[in-house]
Amino acid sequence: MLEQKENFRTEITSEHKLMDLHLKETLGYKDLILLFVKRDFVASYKQTLLGPLWAVIQPLLTTIVFTFVFGNLAGLTTADIPGEFVIPGFLFYMVGNVCWGYFSNTISATSGTFINNRGTMGKVYYPRLVSPISTAISKLIPFAIQFAMIAVFWLFFVIRGGTSIVISPMLLFIPLLILQMIFLSVGLGIIISSLTTKYRDLTMLVSFVLQLWQYACPVAYGLELIPKQYMALYMLNPVVPIITTFRYAIFGVGYFSLFYYLISWAFSLIVFFIGLILFSRIERTFMDTV
């Protein structure tokens, strides 16, 4: 009688290498990732009257408030570069709010990965990276809806005329910018989630820090508001090149610095890999601390 070989997909060992991030194993759980994406998206709008329409209503109302408060009352500039450019303030604020919304929402959701999923993680084995990855993907769904809303208003202003908006090859940068936002937000989120397993008070600081960080980014104003002597320091904020390049891609005019953009990308990748390493180390013992 011939013996049949058994192929095991999971190998349990006592050693844990620093760079053993289980990325290949995580990709093998793509069905579970999609299931979590559906769960997170449905849970976000469950028992609401308007459902996914909130993905449009929230940034739309925020844009209206920004246009009235920062544009009309405060009179803050919406110019990223000097010159006579006519960019609709409403569209300017909408682009900034949608970009910042995805970034901040992904950080907030990912930062609670261990605590929010401790019930499931304590009972069933699956690669723990499935949770933050599914969170980032689920946040892309409302972002896609909001991006479609930007496209509608963009077409409206282009057809109406009287603006400096032009179709630019920079539009090809948009997928790259979205990918960068994913790396940066997920990296920061899982770093926070790893730390909050022992230091719960960090969860209280996340929303506060994100609010302050928003005003340190050109969401409610253009770069021309920043004094020239502080511009180099200001551009080291990794979110600033993302938002300004995103606006440049949409409007066809604006500010773009390849130097600062590459620095922003480098920072995003470093944060992402630090997050993966820290996440990999914490996941082994998090059930003892949460």
ZADO-1210 file (C-alpha; in nm, 4 decimals, padded with zeros to 6 digits):
<atoms>
<atom x="00.0000" y="00.0000" z="00.0000" code="MET" pos="1"/>
<atom x="00.1509" y="00.3251" z="-00.1116" code="LEU" pos="2"/>
<atom x="00.1811" y="00.6053" z="00.1374" code="GLU" pos="3"/>
<atom x="00.0275" y="00.9345" z="00.0304" code="GLN" pos="4"/>
<atom x="00.2225" y="01.2519" z="00.0848" code="LYS" pos="5"/>
<atom x="00.0424" y="01.5282" z="00.2666" code="GLU" pos="6"/>
<atom x="00.1069" y="01.8882" z="00.1654" code="ASN" pos="7"/>
<atom x="00.0730" y="02.1285" z="00.4532" code="PHE" pos="8"/>
<atom x="00.0073" y="02.4950" z="00.3693" code="ARG" pos="9"/>
<atom x="00.0932" y="02.6261" z="00.7166" code="THR" pos="10"/>
<atom x="00.4171" y="02.5562" z="00.9015" code="GLU" pos="11"/>
<atom x="00.4380" y="02.6418" z="01.2704" code="ILE" pos="12"/>
<atom x="00.7897" y="02.7070" z="01.3985" code="THR" pos="13"/>
<atom x="00.9413" y="02.8460" z="01.7154" code="SER" pos="14"/>
<atom x="01.1669" y="03.0884" z="01.5326" code="GLU" pos="15"/>
<atom x="01.0465" y="03.4251" z="01.4084" code="HIS" pos="16"/>
<atom x="01.2682" y="03.6158" z="01.1718" code="LYS" pos="17"/>
<atom x="01.2635" y="03.9954" z="01.1682" code="LEU" pos="18"/>
<atom x="01.1718" y="04.0206" z="00.8003" code="MET" pos="19"/>
<atom x="00.9312" y="03.7238" z="00.8020" code="ASP" pos="20"/>
<atom x="00.6189" y="03.9269" z="00.7192" code="LEU" pos="21"/>
<atom x="00.4046" y="03.6412" z="00.5780" code="HIS" pos="22"/>
<atom x="00.3172" y="03.8499" z="00.2728" code="LEU" pos="23"/>
<atom x="00.2847" y="03.5476" z="00.0434" code="LYS" pos="24"/>
<atom x="00.0578" y="03.3738" z="00.2927" code="GLU" pos="25"/>
<atom x="-00.1524" y="03.6879" z="00.3289" code="THR" pos="26"/>
<atom x="-00.2101" y="03.7055" z="-00.0458" code="LEU" pos="27"/>
<atom x="-00.3378" y="03.3474" z="-00.0305" code="GLY" pos="28"/>
<atom x="-00.6269" y="03.4732" z="00.1850" code="TYR" pos="29"/>
<atom x="-00.7669" y="03.7062" z="-00.0825" code="LYS" pos="30"/>
<atom x="-01.1170" y="03.5608" z="-00.0401" code="ASP" pos="31"/>
<atom x="-01.1100" y="03.6471" z="00.3301" code="LEU" pos="32"/>
<atom x="-00.9828" y="03.9963" z="00.2459" code="ILE" pos="33"/>
<atom x="-01.2776" y="04.0498" z="00.0112" code="LEU" pos="34"/>
<atom x="-01.5144" y="03.9176" z="00.2785" code="LEU" pos="35"/>
<atom x="-01.3741" y="04.1651" z="00.5326" code="PHE" pos="36"/>
<atom x="-01.3991" y="04.4460" z="00.2772" code="VAL" pos="37"/>
<atom x="-01.7681" y="04.3707" z="00.2288" code="LYS" pos="38"/>
<atom x="-01.8180" y="04.3465" z="00.6056" code="ARG" pos="39"/>
<atom x="-01.6486" y="04.6793" z="00.6762" code="ASP" pos="40"/>
<atom x="-01.8308" y="04.8635" z="00.3979" code="PHE" pos="41"/>
<atom x="-02.1724" y="04.7281" z="00.4972" code="VAL" pos="42"/>
<atom x="-02.1072" y="04.7991" z="00.8661" code="ALA" pos="43"/>
<atom x="-02.0166" y="05.1608" z="00.7858" code="SER" pos="44"/>
<atom x="-02.3626" y="05.2378" z="00.6472" code="TYR" pos="45"/>
<atom x="-02.5766" y="04.9815" z="00.8276" code="LYS" pos="46"/>
<atom x="-02.8923" y="05.1219" z="00.9870" code="GLN" pos="47"/>
<atom x="-02.8539" y="05.4575" z="00.8133" code="THR" pos="48"/>
<atom x="-03.1328" y="05.6207" z="00.6159" code="LEU" pos="49"/>
<atom x="-02.9198" y="05.7310" z="00.3214" code="LEU" pos="50"/>
<atom x="-02.6648" y="05.4482" z="00.3202" code="GLY" pos="51"/>
<atom x="-02.3705" y="05.4937" z="00.0770" code="PRO" pos="52"/>
<atom x="-02.5043" y="05.8385" z="-00.0160" code="LEU" pos="53"/>
<atom x="-02.3193" y="05.9595" z="00.2940" code="TRP" pos="54"/>
<atom x="-01.9981" y="05.9001" z="00.0996" code="ALA" pos="55"/>
<atom x="-02.1104" y="06.1914" z="-00.1207" code="VAL" pos="56"/>
<atom x="-02.2945" y="06.4024" z="00.1361" code="ILE" pos="57"/>
<atom x="-02.0112" y="06.4251" z="00.3908" code="GLN" pos="58"/>
<atom x="-01.7378" y="06.5633" z="00.1603" code="PRO" pos="59"/>
<atom x="-01.9932" y="06.7787" z="-00.0202" code="LEU" pos="60"/>
<atom x="-02.1090" y="06.9471" z="00.3018" code="LEU" pos="61"/>
<atom x="-01.7486" y="06.9822" z="00.4208" code="THR" pos="62"/>
<atom x="-01.6555" y="07.1449" z="00.0901" code="THR" pos="63"/>
<atom x="-01.9450" y="07.3907" z="00.1173" code="ILE" pos="64"/>
<atom x="-01.8374" y="07.4858" z="00.4717" code="VAL" pos="65"/>
<atom x="-01.4732" y="07.5270" z="00.3649" code="PHE" pos="66"/>
<atom x="-01.5748" y="07.7378" z="00.0660" code="THR" pos="67"/>
<atom x="-01.7837" y="07.9672" z="00.2840" code="PHE" pos="68"/>
<atom x="-01.5548" y="07.9907" z="00.5880" code="VAL" pos="69"/>
<atom x="-01.2036" y="07.9798" z="00.4402" code="PHE" pos="70"/>
<atom x="-01.2835" y="08.1095" z="00.0942" code="GLY" pos="71"/>
<atom x="-01.5469" y="08.3773" z="00.1501" code="ASN" pos="72"/>
<atom x="-01.5094" y="08.4843" z="00.5140" code="LEU" pos="73"/>
<atom x="-01.1370" y="08.4320" z="00.5767" code="ALA" pos="74"/>
<atom x="-01.0381" y="08.4990" z="00.2153" code="GLY" pos="75"/>
<atom x="-00.7510" y="08.2498" z="00.2217" code="LEU" pos="76"/>
<atom x="-00.5698" y="08.2040" z="-00.1062" code="THR" pos="77"/>
<atom x="-00.6322" y="07.8930" z="-00.3148" code="THR" pos="78"/>
<atom x="-00.3224" y="07.9462" z="-00.5291" code="ALA" pos="79"/>
<atom x="-00.0345" y="07.6999" z="-00.5098" code="ASP" pos="80"/>
<atom x="00.1900" y="07.9064" z="-00.7379" code="ILE" pos="81"/>
<atom x="00.2042" y="08.2809" z="-00.8189" code="PRO" pos="82"/>
<atom x="00.0226" y="08.3932" z="-01.1293" code="GLY" pos="83"/>
<atom x="-00.3189" y="08.4751" z="-01.2683" code="GLU" pos="84"/>
<atom x="-00.4932" y="08.1403" z="-01.2549" code="PHE" pos="85"/>
<atom x="-00.8677" y="08.0932" z="-01.2208" code="VAL" pos="86"/>
<atom x="-00.9388" y="07.7770" z="-01.0236" code="ILE" pos="87"/>
<atom x="-01.2902" y="07.7328" z="-00.8768" code="PRO" pos="88"/>
<atom x="-01.2577" y="07.7497" z="-00.5000" code="GLY" pos="89"/>
<atom x="-01.5328" y="07.4904" z="-00.4571" code="PHE" pos="90"/>
<atom x="-01.3418" y="07.2329" z="-00.6634" code="LEU" pos="91"/>
<atom x="-01.0146" y="07.3280" z="-00.4916" code="PHE" pos="92"/>
<atom x="-01.1554" y="07.2496" z="-00.1469" code="TYR" pos="93"/>
<atom x="-01.3317" y="06.9358" z="-00.2675" code="MET" pos="94"/>
<atom x="-01.0109" y="06.7790" z="-00.4015" code="VAL" pos="95"/>
<atom x="-00.8243" y="06.8538" z="-00.0787" code="GLY" pos="96"/>
<atom x="-01.1053" y="06.7239" z="00.1425" code="ASN" pos="97"/>
<atom x="-01.1480" y="06.4003" z="-00.0521" code="VAL" pos="98"/>
<atom x="-00.7743" y="06.3239" z="-00.0424" code="CYS" pos="99"/>
<atom x="-00.7440" y="06.4076" z="00.3255" code="TRP" pos="100"/>
<atom x="-01.0658" y="06.2175" z="00.4022" code="GLY" pos="101"/>
<atom x="-00.9311" y="05.8907" z="00.2636" code="TYR" pos="102"/>
<atom x="-00.5958" y="05.9370" z="00.4350" code="PHE" pos="103"/>
<atom x="-00.7350" y="06.0211" z="00.7793" code="SER" pos="104"/>
<atom x="-01.0207" y="05.7668" z="00.7674" code="ASN" pos="105"/>
<atom x="-00.7813" y="05.4862" z="00.6773" code="THR" pos="106"/>
<atom x="-00.5455" y="05.5773" z="00.9615" code="ILE" pos="107"/>
<atom x="-00.8338" y="05.5963" z="01.2101" code="SER" pos="108"/>
<atom x="-00.9798" y="05.2620" z="01.1019" code="ALA" pos="109"/>
<atom x="-00.6452" y="05.0816" z="01.0765" code="THR" pos="110"/>
<atom x="-00.5217" y="05.2116" z="01.4113" code="SER" pos="111"/>
<atom x="-00.7830" y="04.9952" z="01.5864" code="GLY" pos="112"/>
<atom x="-00.6938" y="04.6719" z="01.4050" code="THR" pos="113"/>
<atom x="-00.5907" y="04.4658" z="01.7074" code="PHE" pos="114"/>
<atom x="-00.8463" y="04.6026" z="01.9517" code="ILE" pos="115"/>
<atom x="-01.1445" y="04.5927" z="01.7134" code="ASN" pos="116"/>
<atom x="-01.0666" y="04.2427" z="01.5857" code="ASN" pos="117"/>
<atom x="-00.9448" y="04.0807" z="01.9070" code="ARG" pos="118"/>
<atom x="-01.2555" y="03.8591" z="01.9252" code="GLY" pos="119"/>
<atom x="-01.1983" y="03.7098" z="01.5809" code="THR" pos="120"/>
<atom x="-00.8191" y="03.6975" z="01.6087" code="MET" pos="121"/>
<atom x="-00.8399" y="03.5147" z="01.9403" code="GLY" pos="122"/>
<atom x="-01.0508" y="03.2317" z="01.7987" code="LYS" pos="123"/>
<atom x="-00.9514" y="03.1780" z="01.4366" code="VAL" pos="124"/>
<atom x="-00.6121" y="03.1794" z="01.2718" code="TYR" pos="125"/>
<atom x="-00.5509" y="03.3896" z="00.9636" code="TYR" pos="126"/>
<atom x="-00.2662" y="03.6254" z="00.8685" code="PRO" pos="127"/>
<atom x="-00.3236" y="03.9337" z="01.0818" code="ARG" pos="128"/>
<atom x="-00.2287" y="04.1645" z="00.7925" code="LEU" pos="129"/>
<atom x="-00.5604" y="04.0687" z="00.6342" code="VAL" pos="130"/>
<atom x="-00.7373" y="04.3147" z="00.8655" code="SER" pos="131"/>
<atom x="-00.5477" y="04.6383" z="00.7829" code="PRO" pos="132"/>
<atom x="-00.5339" y="04.5478" z="00.4127" code="ILE" pos="133"/>
<atom x="-00.9094" y="04.4914" z="00.3986" code="SER" pos="134"/>
<atom x="-00.9666" y="04.8182" z="00.5873" code="THR" pos="135"/>
<atom x="-00.7625" y="05.0170" z="00.3337" code="ALA" pos="136"/>
<atom x="-00.9478" y="04.8553" z="00.0422" code="ILE" pos="137"/>
<atom x="-01.2888" y="04.9129" z="00.1990" code="SER" pos="138"/>
<atom x="-01.2085" y="05.2833" z="00.2382" code="LYS" pos="139"/>
<atom x="-01.1302" y="05.2946" z="-00.1338" code="LEU" pos="140"/>
<atom x="-01.4972" y="05.2310" z="-00.2151" code="ILE" pos="141"/>
<atom x="-01.6286" y="05.5645" z="-00.0768" code="PRO" pos="142"/>
<atom x="-01.3137" y="05.7301" z="-00.2131" code="PHE" pos="143"/>
<atom x="-01.4028" y="05.6016" z="-00.5620" code="ALA" pos="144"/>
<atom x="-01.7552" y="05.7421" z="-00.5223" code="ILE" pos="145"/>
<atom x="-01.6132" y="06.0767" z="-00.4123" code="GLN" pos="146"/>
<atom x="-01.3647" y="06.0784" z="-00.6984" code="PHE" pos="147"/>
<atom x="-01.6551" y="06.0290" z="-00.9386" code="ALA" pos="148"/>
<atom x="-01.8210" y="06.3309" z="-00.7757" code="MET" pos="149"/>
<atom x="-01.5031" y="06.5341" z="-00.8370" code="ILE" pos="150"/>
<atom x="-01.5107" y="06.4238" z="-01.2023" code="ALA" pos="151"/>
<atom x="-01.8708" y="06.5470" z="-01.2387" code="VAL" pos="152"/>
<atom x="-01.7900" y="06.8916" z="-01.0976" code="PHE" pos="153"/>
<atom x="-01.4661" y="06.9015" z="-01.2990" code="TRP" pos="154"/>
<atom x="-01.6626" y="06.8423" z="-01.6207" code="LEU" pos="155"/>
<atom x="-01.9154" y="07.1066" z="-01.5180" code="PHE" pos="156"/>
<atom x="-01.6495" y="07.3771" z="-01.4702" code="PHE" pos="157"/>
<atom x="-01.4625" y="07.2738" z="-01.7868" code="VAL" pos="158"/>
<atom x="-01.7784" y="07.2875" z="-01.9999" code="ILE" pos="159"/>
<atom x="-01.8882" y="07.6156" z="-01.8417" code="ARG" pos="160"/>
<atom x="-01.5484" y="07.7683" z="-01.9165" code="GLY" pos="161"/>
<atom x="-01.3871" y="08.0729" z="-01.7595" code="GLY" pos="162"/>
<atom x="-01.1306" y="07.8714" z="-01.5630" code="THR" pos="163"/>
<atom x="-00.7641" y="07.7798" z="-01.6030" code="SER" pos="164"/>
<atom x="-00.8365" y="07.4069" z="-01.5820" code="ILE" pos="165"/>
<atom x="-00.6676" y="07.2073" z="-01.8578" code="VAL" pos="166"/>
<atom x="-00.6284" y="06.8375" z="-01.9312" code="ILE" pos="167"/>
<atom x="-00.2736" y="06.7451" z="-01.8349" code="SER" pos="168"/>
<atom x="-00.0555" y="06.4320" z="-01.8614" code="PRO" pos="169"/>
<atom x="-00.0266" y="06.4665" z="-01.4827" code="MET" pos="170"/>
<atom x="-00.3604" y="06.2824" z="-01.4662" code="LEU" pos="171"/>
<atom x="-00.1542" y="05.9661" z="-01.5084" code="LEU" pos="172"/>
<atom x="-00.0087" y="06.0347" z="-01.1617" code="PHE" pos="173"/>
<atom x="-00.3438" y="05.9800" z="-00.9892" code="ILE" pos="174"/>
<atom x="-00.3173" y="05.5971" z="-00.9508" code="PRO" pos="175"/>
<atom x="00.0352" y="05.6423" z="-00.8144" code="LEU" pos="176"/>
<atom x="-00.0871" y="05.9054" z="-00.5667" code="LEU" pos="177"/>
<atom x="-00.3661" y="05.6766" z="-00.4475" code="ILE" pos="178"/>
<atom x="-00.1159" y="05.3932" z="-00.3998" code="LEU" pos="179"/>
<atom x="00.1079" y="05.6248" z="-00.1993" code="GLN" pos="180"/>
<atom x="-00.1821" y="05.7283" z="00.0240" code="MET" pos="181"/>
<atom x="-00.2496" y="05.3604" z="00.0902" code="ILE" pos="182"/>
<atom x="00.1123" y="05.2895" z="00.1865" code="PHE" pos="183"/>
<atom x="00.1399" y="05.5941" z="00.4118" code="LEU" pos="184"/>
<atom x="-00.1977" y="05.5635" z="00.5856" code="SER" pos="185"/>
<atom x="-00.1763" y="05.1857" z="00.6372" code="VAL" pos="186"/>
<atom x="00.1835" y="05.2154" z="00.7596" code="GLY" pos="187"/>
<atom x="00.0950" y="05.4823" z="01.0159" code="LEU" pos="188"/>
<atom x="-00.2255" y="05.3004" z="01.1105" code="GLY" pos="189"/>
<atom x="-00.0606" y="04.9671" z="01.1872" code="ILE" pos="190"/>
<atom x="00.2193" y="05.1392" z="01.3803" code="ILE" pos="191"/>
<atom x="-00.0464" y="05.3010" z="01.5986" code="ILE" pos="192"/>
<atom x="-00.2433" y="04.9748" z="01.6271" code="SER" pos="193"/>
<atom x="00.0727" y="04.7948" z="01.7404" code="SER" pos="194"/>
<atom x="00.1431" y="05.0542" z="02.0084" code="LEU" pos="195"/>
<atom x="-00.2155" y="05.0807" z="02.1348" code="THR" pos="196"/>
<atom x="-00.2139" y="04.7145" z="02.2433" code="THR" pos="197"/>
<atom x="-00.0104" y="04.8313" z="02.5450" code="LYS" pos="198"/>
<atom x="-00.0802" y="05.2045" z="02.5532" code="TYR" pos="199"/>
<atom x="-00.4547" y="05.2535" z="02.5104" code="ARG" pos="200"/>
<atom x="-00.4401" y="05.6282" z="02.5680" code="ASP" pos="201"/>
<atom x="-00.2806" y="05.6652" z="02.2242" code="LEU" pos="202"/>
<atom x="-00.6241" y="05.6006" z="02.0732" code="THR" pos="203"/>
<atom x="-00.7419" y="05.9239" z="02.2354" code="MET" pos="204"/>
<atom x="-00.4680" y="06.1172" z="02.0593" code="LEU" pos="205"/>
<atom x="-00.5256" y="05.9847" z="01.7067" code="VAL" pos="206"/>
<atom x="-00.8280" y="06.2007" z="01.6181" code="SER" pos="207"/>
<atom x="-00.6747" y="06.5058" z="01.7865" code="PHE" pos="208"/>
<atom x="-00.3430" y="06.4694" z="01.6015" code="VAL" pos="209"/>
<atom x="-00.5224" y="06.4141" z="01.2706" code="LEU" pos="210"/>
<atom x="-00.7216" y="06.7345" z="01.3200" code="GLN" pos="211"/>
<atom x="-00.4021" y="06.9322" z="01.3815" code="LEU" pos="212"/>
<atom x="-00.2289" y="06.7579" z="01.0924" code="TRP" pos="213"/>
<atom x="-00.5076" y="06.8600" z="00.8544" code="GLN" pos="214"/>
<atom x="-00.4367" y="07.2278" z="00.9146" code="TYR" pos="215"/>
<atom x="-00.0670" y="07.1608" z="00.8603" code="ALA" pos="216"/>
<atom x="-00.1602" y="07.0482" z="00.5068" code="CYS" pos="217"/>
<atom x="-00.2850" y="07.2656" z="00.2163" code="PRO" pos="218"/>
<atom x="-00.6456" y="07.1470" z="00.2400" code="VAL" pos="219"/>
<atom x="-00.8064" y="07.4781" z="00.3357" code="ALA" pos="220"/>
<atom x="-00.5519" y="07.7036" z="00.1643" code="TYR" pos="221"/>
<atom x="-00.2993" y="07.7153" z="-00.1174" code="GLY" pos="222"/>
<atom x="00.0781" y="07.6971" z="-00.0903" code="LEU" pos="223"/>
<atom x="00.1071" y="08.0701" z="-00.1594" code="GLU" pos="224"/>
<atom x="-00.0029" y="08.1264" z="00.2005" code="LEU" pos="225"/>
<atom x="00.3170" y="07.9653" z="00.3307" code="ILE" pos="226"/>
<atom x="00.6098" y="08.2082" z="00.3858" code="PRO" pos="227"/>
<atom x="00.8977" y="08.1342" z="00.1518" code="LYS" pos="228"/>
<atom x="01.1467" y="08.0865" z="00.4363" code="GLN" pos="229"/>
<atom x="00.9380" y="07.7986" z="00.5747" code="TYR" pos="230"/>
<atom x="00.8489" y="07.6335" z="00.2438" code="MET" pos="231"/>
<atom x="01.1315" y="07.3754" z="00.2478" code="ALA" pos="232"/>
<atom x="01.0363" y="07.2619" z="00.5977" code="LEU" pos="233"/>
<atom x="00.6658" y="07.2651" z="00.5131" code="TYR" pos="234"/>
<atom x="00.7168" y="07.0439" z="00.2064" code="MET" pos="235"/>
<atom x="00.8766" y="06.7741" z="00.4238" code="LEU" pos="236"/>
<atom x="00.5278" y="06.6981" z="00.5504" code="ASN" pos="237"/>
<atom x="00.4682" y="06.3780" z="00.3460" code="PRO" pos="238"/>
<atom x="00.1012" y="06.4576" z="00.2851" code="VAL" pos="239"/>
<atom x="00.1696" y="06.7999" z="00.1316" code="VAL" pos="240"/>
<atom x="00.3268" y="06.6718" z="-00.1950" code="PRO" pos="241"/>
<atom x="00.0426" y="06.4205" z="-00.2286" code="ILE" pos="242"/>
<atom x="-00.2332" y="06.6831" z="-00.2075" code="ILE" pos="243"/>
<atom x="-00.0557" y="06.9448" z="-00.4199" code="THR" pos="244"/>
<atom x="00.0323" y="06.6897" z="-00.6888" code="THR" pos="245"/>
<atom x="-00.3231" y="06.5555" z="-00.6833" code="PHE" pos="246"/>
<atom x="-00.4565" y="06.9073" z="-00.7401" code="ARG" pos="247"/>
<atom x="-00.2000" y="06.9667" z="-01.0142" code="TYR" pos="248"/>
<atom x="-00.3155" y="06.6477" z="-01.1860" code="ALA" pos="249"/>
<atom x="-00.6827" y="06.7505" z="-01.1660" code="ILE" pos="250"/>
<atom x="-00.6427" y="07.1167" z="-01.2635" code="PHE" pos="251"/>
<atom x="-00.3471" y="07.0932" z="-01.5011" code="GLY" pos="252"/>
<atom x="-00.1864" y="07.3897" z="-01.3220" code="VAL" pos="253"/>
<atom x="-00.0305" y="07.4163" z="-00.9792" code="GLY" pos="254"/>
<atom x="00.2754" y="07.3151" z="-00.7835" code="TYR" pos="255"/>
<atom x="00.4815" y="07.0022" z="-00.8445" code="PHE" pos="256"/>
<atom x="00.8314" y="06.9310" z="-00.7172" code="SER" pos="257"/>
<atom x="00.9800" y="06.5959" z="-00.8147" code="LEU" pos="258"/>
<atom x="01.2386" y="06.6322" z="-00.5366" code="PHE" pos="259"/>
<atom x="00.9838" y="06.6689" z="-00.2550" code="TYR" pos="260"/>
<atom x="00.7520" y="06.4156" z="-00.4153" code="TYR" pos="261"/>
<atom x="01.0275" y="06.1508" z="-00.4134" code="LEU" pos="262"/>
<atom x="01.1076" y="06.2356" z="-00.0514" code="ILE" pos="263"/>
<atom x="00.7396" y="06.1889" z="00.0303" code="SER" pos="264"/>
<atom x="00.7387" y="05.8513" z="-00.1453" code="TRP" pos="265"/>
<atom x="01.0534" y="05.7418" z="00.0380" code="ALA" pos="266"/>
<atom x="00.8999" y="05.8421" z="00.3720" code="PHE" pos="267"/>
<atom x="00.5776" y="05.6544" z="00.2865" code="SER" pos="268"/>
<atom x="00.7646" y="05.3337" z="00.2018" code="LEU" pos="269"/>
<atom x="00.9836" y="05.3567" z="00.5122" code="ILE" pos="270"/>
<atom x="00.6806" y="05.4080" z="00.7363" code="VAL" pos="271"/>
<atom x="00.4989" y="05.1207" z="00.5650" code="PHE" pos="272"/>
<atom x="00.7824" y="04.8710" z="00.6140" code="PHE" pos="273"/>
<atom x="00.8467" y="04.9841" z="00.9722" code="ILE" pos="274"/>
<atom x="00.4768" y="04.9292" z="01.0331" code="GLY" pos="275"/>
<atom x="00.4897" y="04.5799" z="00.8810" code="LEU" pos="276"/>
<atom x="00.7892" y="04.4801" z="01.0937" code="ILE" pos="277"/>
<atom x="00.6378" y="04.6205" z="01.4142" code="LEU" pos="278"/>
<atom x="00.3015" y="04.4629" z="01.3325" code="PHE" pos="279"/>
<atom x="00.4684" y="04.1253" z="01.2729" code="SER" pos="280"/>
<atom x="00.6409" y="04.1379" z="01.6118" code="ARG" pos="281"/>
<atom x="00.3353" y="04.2514" z="01.8079" code="ILE" pos="282"/>
<atom x="00.0882" y="04.0033" z="01.6547" code="GLU" pos="283"/>
<atom x="00.2560" y="03.7136" z="01.8375" code="ARG" pos="284"/>
<atom x="00.1804" y="03.8472" z="02.1845" code="THR" pos="285"/>
<atom x="-00.1072" y="04.0929" z="02.1389" code="PHE" pos="286"/>
<atom x="-00.3676" y="03.8536" z="02.2898" code="MET" pos="287"/>
<atom x="-00.1798" y="03.8764" z="02.6195" code="ASP" pos="288"/>
<atom x="-00.2120" y="04.2545" z="02.6339" code="THR" pos="289"/>
<atom x="-00.5431" y="04.3555" z="02.4682" code="VAL" pos="290"/>
</atoms>
